[in-house]
Amino acid sequence: MSTRVSFDDLEIGEIAIDLDASEPDEVLEWAFDTFGDDEIAVVTALQAEGMVMLDMAVQQRPDIRVLTVDTLRLPAATYEYIDQVRAHYPTIRFEVIRPDAAKVAAMQAAHGPDLFTKAVELRLTCCNVRKVQPLVGALRGLDAWITGLRREQWASRAAIRKVELDHDHDGIVKLNPLADWSKDEVWEYLQEHEVPVHPLYSQGYTSIGCDPCTRPIQPGEDDRAGRWWWETGAPKECGIHCPIETGGFEHEAHALLGADQ
C-alpha cells in the first residue's frame, strides 16, 4: 500500500500562490510529479471544461484514471457520448460510477420519481443520492482529483484556487487548473486539439446534467440557466462542488448532511 501524500492548509496555500499564474499544463505537471498513478484522477461530467482537462491529462499521463458519474437519468446523448470518449482515448482508465440502487429505490418510494421538481431540498436530496454519495465513495483512497471548474462559471465558484484542500472529501487535494480560463479559451482548445464534444452543445445546451433537469438556454440567459430552471433563488449546484463547511449554502448543507447515509 502506498503512503498517502497529504498537505495542511498552510502548505497548500503556499503552493496555490506559487501556481496561481501557471498554465493548466503546468499545474498538471506539478500534480503528476506529486501524486502516484492510482492516487489521482480526472473527475468529469464530460462537459467542455472536463474534456479539456481529460485531453491535457492524457498528454502527460496516457493511462490517467477518469471518473464520471452515471446518475441513471442522463440524456441518451450522454450515454452515446461516453462510448465516443472511450474510443477516442483508449489508453485511459475510464470508470463509470453509479448510485446505490437500494438508496435510489428508497428515495423514490418516499418522494416519487420526480421529487426534484417539488422543492429545492428534495432536488438536492436527489443529487446527493444519485451523484454526490457515489463520488464520495469513489474519491476515498485518492490523494487528489482534477476538475474543470472555472471562476466565471457561477458565483459559488468565483473564489476557487488552482490548487486547494477539499475538506468535504477528507482533505484531499482538489485541482482546478482552468480556474482563470474564459469560456472562449475552453472552446478554442477543444477545436484546436480536435477534442470530441458533447452533441447537446450543438442543440443550445450550455450546461449538461440529468435529462429532466437540463434544457437549452434562451438568448441572453446565463450558461447555467438551463439547470433546474424552475427553482428561484437556489444555487445552481448539485453539492459536489459546494463548500458546505463554509456555511455559504445553509439550506443546501441541511439537505445534503441531513440525507440518509
C-alpha positions in Angstrom: 0.0 0.0 0.0 1.4 3.4 -1.0 1.8 6.2 1.6 -0.7 8.9 1.3 0.6 12.3 0.0 -1.1 15.0 2.1 -0.8 18.7 2.9 -2.0 21.1 5.5 -3.8 24.4 4.7 -0.6 26.4 5.1 1.3 24.2 2.7 -1.4 24.1 0.1 -1.9 27.8 0.4 1.7 28.5 -0.5 1.5 26.0 -3.4 -1.6 27.7 -4.6 0.1 31.1 -4.6 3.1 29.7 -6.5 0.8 28.1 -9.1 -1.8 30.9 -9.4 -0.2 32.3 -12.6 0.7 28.9 -14.1 -0.8 27.5 -17.2 -3.1 24.4 -16.8 -0.5 22.0 -18.1 2.0 23.3 -15.5 -0.5 22.7 -12.7 -1.0 19.2 -14.1 2.8 18.6 -14.3 3.1 19.6 -10.6 0.2 17.2 -9.7 1.6 14.3 -11.7 5.1 14.8 -10.1 3.4 14.8 -6.7 0.9 12.0 -6.8 1.2 8.4 -7.9 -0.7 6.8 -10.8 -3.5 5.4 -8.6 -3.8 8.3 -6.3 -5.1 11.0 -8.7 -8.0 11.1 -11.2 -9.8 13.4 -13.5 -13.4 13.7 -12.4 -15.7 14.9 -15.2 -19.3 15.0 -16.3 -17.8 15.1 -19.8 -18.8 18.7 -20.4 -16.5 21.1 -22.3 -14.2 22.0 -19.4 -13.9 18.5 -18.2 -12.9 17.3 -21.7 -10.2 19.9 -21.8 -8.8 18.6 -18.6 -9.1 15.0 -19.8 -7.2 15.8 -23.0 -4.5 17.7 -21.2 -4.0 15.0 -18.7 -3.7 12.3 -21.3 -0.8 14.3 -22.9 1.2 13.8 -19.7 -0.3 10.6 -18.3 -1.9 8.5 -21.1 -3.3 6.0 -18.6 -4.8 8.6 -16.3 -7.8 7.5 -14.2 -11.0 9.2 -15.3 -14.2 9.1 -13.2 -17.6 10.0 -14.3 -20.9 9.6 -12.5 -23.9 7.9 -14.2 -26.9 9.1 -12.2 -29.1 6.7 -14.2 -31.1 9.6 -15.5 -28.6 11.1 -18.0 -29.7 12.1 -21.5 -29.5 9.3 -24.2 -26.9 11.5 -26.0 -24.6 11.4 -22.9 -24.6 7.6 -22.9 -23.7 7.6 -26.6 -21.0 10.2 -25.9 -19.4 8.1 -23.2 -18.8 5.4 -25.8 -17.3 8.1 -28.1 -14.9 9.3 -25.3 -13.8 5.7 -24.6 -13.0 5.2 -28.3 -11.1 8.5 -28.6 -9.0 7.9 -25.5 -8.3 4.1 -25.5 -5.4 4.3 -23.0 -7.3 6.0 -20.1 -8.6 4.0 -17.2 -12.3 5.1 -17.5 -14.6 4.3 -14.6 -18.3 5.0 -14.6 -19.7 5.3 -11.1 -23.4 4.6 -10.3 -25.6 5.3 -7.3 -26.6 2.6 -4.9 -29.8 1.0 -6.3 -31.4 0.4 -2.9 -30.9 4.1 -1.9 -32.4 5.3 -5.2 -35.4 3.0 -4.8 -36.0 4.1 -1.2 -35.8 7.7 -2.2 -38.3 7.3 -5.0 -40.6 5.3 -2.8 -40.6 8.1 -0.2 -40.9 11.1 -2.5 -41.7 9.8 -6.1 -39.5 9.5 -9.2 -39.6 13.2 -9.9 -39.0 14.5 -6.4 -36.6 17.1 -7.7 -39.4 19.2 -9.1 -41.2 19.6 -5.7 -38.7 21.5 -3.6 -35.1 22.6 -3.6 -34.3 20.4 -0.6 -35.8 17.3 -2.4 -33.8 18.2 -5.6 -30.6 18.4 -3.5 -31.5 15.1 -1.9 -31.9 13.5 -5.4 -28.5 15.0 -6.4 -27.0 13.7 -3.2 -28.2 10.1 -3.7 -27.5 9.9 -7.4 -24.3 11.9 -7.7 -22.7 13.2 -4.5 -22.7 9.9 -2.5 -21.3 7.8 -5.4 -18.5 10.3 -6.0 -17.7 10.5 -2.2 -17.2 6.7 -2.3 -15.0 6.9 -5.5 -12.8 9.6 -4.0 -11.9 7.5 -1.0 -8.4 6.3 -1.4 -7.4 9.1 -3.7 -4.9 11.8 -2.7 -6.1 14.3 -5.4 -8.7 14.9 -8.0 -8.8 17.1 -11.1 -11.8 19.2 -12.1 -12.7 21.6 -14.9 -14.1 24.3 -12.7 -13.7 27.9 -13.8 -14.2 31.0 -11.7 -16.5 32.7 -14.1 -19.0 29.8 -14.3 -21.1 30.8 -11.3 -20.8 33.0 -8.2 -20.2 30.0 -6.0 -17.0 29.3 -8.0 -15.6 32.8 -8.1 -13.0 32.2 -5.4 -11.7 28.8 -6.4 -7.9 28.3 -6.5 -6.0 26.2 -8.9 -4.9 24.0 -6.0 -6.8 23.7 -2.8 -7.6 21.3 0.0 -11.0 19.6 -0.3 -12.3 19.5 3.2 -15.6 18.0 2.0 -13.6 14.9 0.9 -11.2 14.1 3.8 -8.8 16.9 3.0 -7.5 15.5 -0.3 -6.1 17.9 -2.9 -8.5 19.4 -5.4 -7.0 20.8 -8.6 -8.8 23.4 -10.8 -6.2 24.1 -13.5 -8.7 26.0 -15.6 -9.8 28.4 -12.8 -8.8 31.5 -14.6 -9.8 30.5 -18.1 -12.6 32.0 -20.1 -15.3 30.2 -21.9 -13.7 31.2 -25.2 -10.4 29.7 -24.2 -12.1 26.4 -23.4 -13.7 26.2 -26.8 -10.6 27.4 -28.6 -8.7 24.5 -27.0 -11.4 21.9 -27.9 -11.3 23.0 -31.5 -7.5 23.3 -31.9 -6.9 19.8 -30.4 -9.9 18.2 -32.1 -11.4 17.0 -28.8 -14.8 15.3 -29.2 -17.6 17.4 -27.6 -21.0 16.5 -26.2 -23.5 16.6 -29.0 -26.1 18.5 -27.0 -23.9 21.7 -27.2 -25.0 22.0 -30.8 -28.6 22.0 -29.7 -28.3 25.0 -27.4 -27.3 23.3 -24.2 -24.6 25.1 -22.2 -24.5 23.0 -19.0 -25.5 19.4 -19.2 -26.7 17.2 -16.3 -29.5 14.8 -15.8 -32.1 14.7 -18.6 -35.1 16.1 -16.7 -33.0 18.8 -15.0 -31.3 20.2 -18.1 -32.6 22.3 -21.0 -31.2 24.5 -23.7 -30.8 28.1 -22.7 -32.6 31.0 -24.2 -30.8 34.0 -25.8 -29.3 36.3 -23.2 -29.6 33.7 -20.4 -26.6 32.7 -18.2 -24.8 29.5 -19.2 -26.2 27.6 -16.1 -29.7 28.9 -16.6 -30.7 25.6 -18.2 -30.1 23.7 -14.9 -33.1 23.4 -12.5 -34.7 26.3 -14.3 -37.9 26.0 -12.3 -36.1 27.0 -9.0 -36.0 30.6 -7.7 -33.0 31.9 -5.7 -31.3 28.5 -5.4 -27.7 27.9 -6.2 -27.0 26.1 -9.5 -25.0 23.4 -7.8 -25.6 19.7 -7.1 -23.4 19.6 -4.0 -20.3 18.1 -5.4 -18.5 21.5 -5.6 -20.5 23.2 -2.9 -18.2 24.5 0.0 -20.5 23.1 2.7 -18.1 23.7 5.6 -18.1 27.5 5.0 -21.9 27.8 5.6 -22.3 29.5 2.2 -25.4 27.5 1.3 -27.1 26.7 4.6 -30.2 25.1 3.0 -28.0 23.1 0.7 -25.9 21.8 3.5 -29.0 20.9 5.5 -30.4 18.9 2.6 -27.1 17.1 2.0 -25.9 16.5 5.5 -29.4 15.5 6.6 -29.8 12.9 4.0 -29.6 9.2 4.9 -26.0 8.0 4.7 
